[in-house]
Amino acid sequence: MDSFEINKIVAAILMVALLIIGIGKLSDVIFHVEKPKIPGYAIEVEQAVATNSQSTPETTVEKIDIAALMAMGDLSTGEKVFKKCAACHSISKGGKNAIGPALYNVVSRKVGSVSDYKYSKALSEYGKEWTFEELNGYLIKPAKWIKGTKMAFAGLRKEKDRASVILYLNQNSDNPLPLP
């Protein structure tokens, strides 16, 4: 390669660099942006009142009409949807605990009360009973309803699916509760 070819390559590189710099300067002239005096964004923050760190789910979730929700349910659909739960839970009478506790007689049972199952601290200390409302809230997203639970289930978004599973759980009991 002779010196003339090297000069052409160097000249091309310099022209490209000058062209990029020139376009940048030209765009600054065409699109003028006024810079703020103080850089950043002003964020208005409302003063929050300090609350107890353990809030109850009823205060954060709107009340729903459980009777209307339960009317949407269907036992056969509940049995189908429960197959998602059956990977970890037993529903048969006298069924053994698996990854999760046995769910026979779960409706109206105290939360975290199966004696031969090791619950998370959050469920052991929850202190409520599995009512239709509690089951509905828990099945939406367990980790959100009872913070600190070990149950890693995404939840059931559809109201009909939740109502159907709750009906199915209620049916699998020695004394099913009357529907609201």
Buried (B, 14 or more C-beta within 10 A) or exposed (E): EEEEEEEEEEEEEEEEEEEEEEEEEEEEEEEEEEEEEEEEEEEEEEEEEEEEEEEEBEEEBEEEEBEEBBEBBBEEBBBBBBEBBEEBBBBEEEBEBEEBBBBBBBBBBEBBBBEEBEBBEBBEEBEEBBBBBBBBBBBBBBBBBBEEBBBEBEBBEEBBBBBBBBBBBBEBBEEBEEEE
